[in-house]
Amino acid sequence: MKNKPVVAALLLLAPLTACGSAEAGDGSTVTVTVGYQSRTINTVTAGTLLRSLGYFEKQLNSLHDGRTYKVDWQDYATGAPITAQMTAGKIDIGSMGDFPLLINAARGKQLGKPTHLVSVTGYNLRGGLNTIVTTPDSQLAALADLRGKKVSTSVGSAADGTLVRALQRAGIDPAKGIEKLNQQPAVGASALSAGSADALSQFVAWPGLLAYQGKAKALYDGAELNLPTFHGVTAREDFAEKRPAVLEAFLKAQARATDYLDAHPVAAAESVAKATGLPAEVVYLYNGAHGIATFDPSVKPQLVSALKQDVSVLKAAGLTGDIDVDSFVDDQYVKKALGSGYAKRLAAAPPATASEVWPKGASATRTFKTPDELLTYVSAHQDGIRAAYVPDATTGTLWFADRAVWVADGDRLLPFVAPQTARAYISAHAGARVVTYADALERAS
């Protein structure tokens, strides 16, 4: 049957509980239920960090509408159960990645429980939030090497979308050219380490975590696609219409959490690390001052455009039919919540790329204009470095300096996330060659 993949996908999203309402109370007391993913750290301004700061509760207390508000924070590993609970009326507000957001839209419409994208959390305009990695000793060096190999990913996620598009560009049929293993991120990471998967395509923070732990190396930087990826906030339509002031309070709180993260990136990384168990160095790679993600609640046209392009990937996988993205996106609440400041946020661009060092015991990082300057500093303070980060010379994706592929081009030392982009640079620059990190440090000293 042609509809089997769709049926299977919908079964995965089936409500986890019976009918009911997320909004509980006797009229004077209202409980607002928020679904979030603590370890999907590009949603922290609508989840982990926001929760720890208490901003949403403070905004609710300032409503002074005669009601007492309580917030029930529910933590999930992926977006699918959040969608299931939202369509069952059990969650009011949720956060998830772009591909799960589309499934959220499709499922809500199908069940007559429509939801809407109301704000954005973390985004990367080139697609750098998703990465394909292999084992440290793998001989795979380019996407073409994946032909016939076992690749773990999570079908229906943005990471799977990156894999599909990357394979297509490499001339490999995503459906027949590889053996795709549909696995949760943690299962896929274990499969990679055990040798039952040759590569892993996943979203933040798994690639960075595995690289930091020395359990993986990058094979493909999702930013090579040059197509935006993002995470966002979705709300049930009936909840938004019944409690617009509550939704606006959430979005005001999210904006405050975003401002806190921007002003205190190291403290924010430490806070998220404590709540999730992730290394703070990995959190900072994505959420730092020059991290892979940029946080901004405004709904940028580039992101909506990318969302529309994502629909075809989900349709090809049999996970959804057509999706009316324009009707799913509803920025009226965030515009009202942020008022005159919304236009400025909407026009804001990501910060310029930069190299950073996080010294041991420091509450702030040091920024350098070039990777060469960073290497000079690191070579003189090797025992005092907690983490060092450098932007890919081609895509701008931040990566750990000691995990990057380094290229010497004359007197310049250039970092790359993956060997494929390094080779592309070398082929266009006579005399350029790959050097080890140790060699790069020695040349910079």
N, C-alpha and C positions, 0 to 999 in steps of 0.2 A: 504493500500500500504506500502511495506517495506521501501520505500524511503521518506516517509512523514517527519520523523525527520530531514533528511538531507535537504529537501526542506525548512522546517521551519527555520532551522539554517541559510541557505543561504539567506532567506528573511530578517532575522534579520541583516545580514551583507550587504544587498543591498546598493549600493552607494547612498549617501545622496544628491548628486548633479549630474548634467549632465556631459558629457565629458568635458575634459579640461586638463590643466597641472598645477601642483603645482609650477613649475618653471616659474616665470613671469618676463617680462622685455623686453627692446628693443634691447638687445644684449650687451649694455654697462652696464645696470643695471639688476641684477639678484636677484629675491626673492626666498629664500629657505624656505620651509614650514616644520615645525617640529611639529608633534603631540605628546603630552605627557599627563600624568595623574598627576596633581599636588598633589592629596591626596593619590595616591598610592606611598608612600614615599620611596619605595625601587627602584624607578627609578629617584630619585632626581638628580643624577650626569649626567643624560641625559635629565633632565627636569627642575623642580622647582629651584634647587640650581644652576644648570648651567646657567639658564636664569638670575637669580639674580646677578650672578658674572660677566656676560657679556663676558665670555671667548670665546664663539663661535664667536661672532661678532669680537673680537680682532684677532682671528685666521684668519678669513676671510679677515680682513683688511691687514693682513700681506702677503697675496698671491701676491699682486702687479702684477696682470695679465691684467691690463687695464680695469677691470670691477669693478663696485660698487655693493656690496652685501648688501641685506637686509634680515632679518630673521623674518618670520611670525610664532610666537609661538601660537599654537592652543591647548587649554586645554580641555580634555574630562574626563568623569567619569570612562570609561572602555576602553578596547582595541578594542572592536568590531567596534565602529565608526571610529577609526583610521584606521583599516583594510579596511573598506568600502571606506574611502577617499583615501587611498593609491592605491587601485585597480581602482579607478576612475581617478587616476593621479593627485589628489588634495593635497596629502601629500607626501613629499620626504623621510622623516626619521621619525620613530615612536618608542615609547618604550612601553613595555607591559610585562605581566607575561608569564610563560612558556607555559601554555595551550593555551592562546590567540595567542601566537607566532605560535603554530602549526596550528591553524585555519587560521592565516595570511598566512602561507605557502600554505595550501590547497586551500584557496580562490584565492591567486595569481596565482597558477598553473592552476586552473580551468578556470580562465578568460584570461589566456595568458598574465598576468601582474605579472610575478614572482617577489618575494621579497626574501631577504636573511637576516639571523641573522648575524650581523656584530660585535657585542660586547655584553658584559654582564654588568649589573649594580649591583644590590644587590642580594646576594645568601645566602642560608643556606644549608650546606651539609647534614643535617639530616632531613630537611623539616619543621623547626620550624617557617617558615613564615606564616603558616596556623594553625588556632586553632578552635576547636569547643567549644562554650560557651553556658551556660544556664543562667537563671535568678538567682540572688543572693539567693533567698529562695527556689530554685528548690530542689526536693528530688532525682533528677537524679544524680547518682554518678559514672556511668561507661557507656561505649559504649553499653553494653548489655541492658541497661535501655532504649535505644532509640527505641527498637523494638515496632512498632505500633505507634510511636510518629510522630508529625509534625516537620520537620526539614527544615529550610530555608537555601538556598544556591544559588549561581549563576551558573547555568548549563553551562559548557564549561570553567569554571575558575579553577585555581589550587586548590581553596578551595573545589570545588566539587570533584576534584580528590582525595583530602585528605579524604573527607567524604566517598567516594566510597571504597577506599582501607581500611580505618579503619573499616568500617562496614563488609567488606569481612573477615578481620582478626578476627572480633568478631563473625563470623558465621551468619551474617545477610545479606540477599539478599538486595543489595542497591536499586533494582528496586521494590521489593514487601514488604520488611520488614519494611519500614518506609513510611510515606507520605511526599514526597519531595515537597517543595514549591520553585519554580524557581523564585527568586526575586533579584532585585538589592540590594547591601549591605545596603543602607540607609533604604530601604523598609523592609528588613529582620530585621534590628535592631529595627525598630518600631514595627514589628510584634512580636518580642520577648518580648518587653516591654509591649505590649498590651495583651499578653497571647494567641495570635493566632498562635504562633509557640512555640514549647517546647525547641528547641535548634537552634543555628545558627552556620553554618560552613562558615567562611570567611577568606579572606586574609588581610594582613597588610593594614591599621592600625586599622581596625575595632575591632578585639578582644581586643587589648590593650587599645583602646579608651573606649570601653564599660566597661572594668574592672576598668580602672582609674576613670571613672565617677560613679562607684558603681552600674552600671546597669546590670552587668553580672559577672559570674565567670567561670573559665576554666573547661571544662569537659574532654577535650582531647588535648594533646600537639602533634601537627603534627610531631614533631621530633621523636616521638615513632616509626614512620614508617621507620626512618633511610634511607630516600630516598631524594636526593637533590631537592630543589625547587629554582627557580631563576627568575629574570626579565632581559630582554635584549633589545637591539636596533635592529630594522629591517629597511632595506632600500630597495627601489625599485631598481630592477636590471638595468632598463634603466637609472635611475638617476645616479647610481653608475658608470656605464660605460661612461656616458656623462660627469659627473662632479666628477671624482675620487679625485681631489685635494680638493673639497668642503667636500666630505665625510671624507677624511683624516683629514681635519681641524676640523670637528665635533668630531672625535675620539680623536684627540689631546686635544681638549677642554674638552672632557669628562674625560680624564686622569688627566688633571689639576684640574678639579672639585673634582675628587676622592681624589687626594693628599690634596686638601684643606680640605675636610671632615675629612680625617684621621688626619690631623694636628690640626684642629680646630673643634672638634666634637660638643662642646657646642654651639659655635657661629653658626655652620651650622644648628644645631637643632633649634636655635632661629630664624634663617633666614627662614627656611622652615615653622616653626610655624606661623610666621608673614604672609607669602604668602598664607598659606592654611587655617588658622583659627584653626588648630589642636593645642592642648596643647603641648608646647615644651617638657614636661615630657614624653609624649607619643611618639613623634618623636625620642627622645633620646633612649627610650626603644629599638627601632628597629635599629636606625642609629648611636648610640653612639659608644664610643671607644671599648666597649665589647658587643655591641648590638646584637640583633638576626640576623641582616644582616651583611654580609661582602661585601664591595664594591671593585670590581676589574673588569676592562674592558676585561681582557683576557678570551678567550673561553676555559674553562677547560674541559678535556676529561670526567670527572665525570658528568658534567652538560649535555654534549651532550648525554652521555649514558642514563641519566635520561630522557632526552627529548624523546629518542627512546622508553622508557618504557611507557611514557605518551600516546603515540599514541593509544595503545589498549583501554585505558579508553575512549578516544574520539570516537573511532570506536564503542565501545559497547553502547555509548549513541546516536549513529546515527548522530554525528556531523561532522564526516569526514570519508573518506575512508583511504586507505594506504597513508602514507606520507614518502617521501624519505628525511629523516632528513639530511643525509650526503650532499645531493645537496643543501639543504636549508641553511646549515651552511657555511659561507664564511668568514674566518678570515684573508684573505689576506690584507684587508684595515687596520685593527687594527694592524696587524703585521708591516706593512709599517709605520703607523703613530707613533708607539711606538719604532720602531727600535730595537737597542740592549737591551733596557729595557724590551722588551716583555717577554723574556725567564724568567727573574727574577720574573715578575708578575705572569706568568703562574705557576711557582713552589711555589709561596707564599701560605702559609696556613693561615686559620683564626686565629686571636689572641686567646691566651689562655683565658678561662673563668675567670671572676673575679667579685667580689661584688663591687658595687659603690654607693656612696652617693653624691647627688647634694645638697650642703648646700644653704640655702636661700641667695640671693645676691651675690653668687659666680659665677665667670666666668669659673670655672673648677670644675671637680668632684674629690672626694677622692676615691682611690681604696684600697680595702682590700683583703688579700689573702684568707680569709675564711668568710663564712656567720656569724660565731660566732663573729669575730672581728667587722664586720659591726653592728651587733646587739648591741654590747658593746658601740660602738660609738653613735648609734642612741638613745639608752636608756639614754645617758648622754647629748644629744643635741636635745631632742624631739621637742622643739619649733623652732629649727633652721634648720629643714630638708625640703627641697623642694621636693625631691624624693629619694627613696632608691631602689636599684635593686640587685637581687640575681639570680645566675644561678641554674637551676634545678639540683639536685644532681645526677640525672640519665642521662638526655638528654643534659644538659648544656644550655638549653633555658633560656634566661634572662626573669625575671618577676618582677613585683613590690613586694617589700618585704612584704607590708601589705596586699597583695592579694594572696600571696603564701600559700600553705598548708605546715605547719611546723611539722617536726617529731623530737622528742627527742630520741636520741639513746645513752644512757649513758650520758657522758658529752658533746656530740656533738649535735648541732642543725642543721638540714638539711632541706632546702626548696625544694618544688616541685611545678610545675605549676598546676598539676591536681591531684585530689584525687586518680585516678587509679594508677598512678606511685608511689604515697606515700604508698598506700596499698601493692603494689608489693614489695616495699622495706621492709615494716614492716613484711610481711609474711616470708621474708628471714633473718630477724634479730630479734631474740628473745629479748623481753623486749622493743623494740622500740614502740613508740606510738605517735599519733597525739596530738599536743598541739596548743593552740591558739597563735596568734601573740603577744598578750599581755603577755601571759605566757612565750613565747620565749624571749621577751624583759626583763622580770623580771629575768629570769634565767641567762641572759647574763649580767645583771647589777652588 
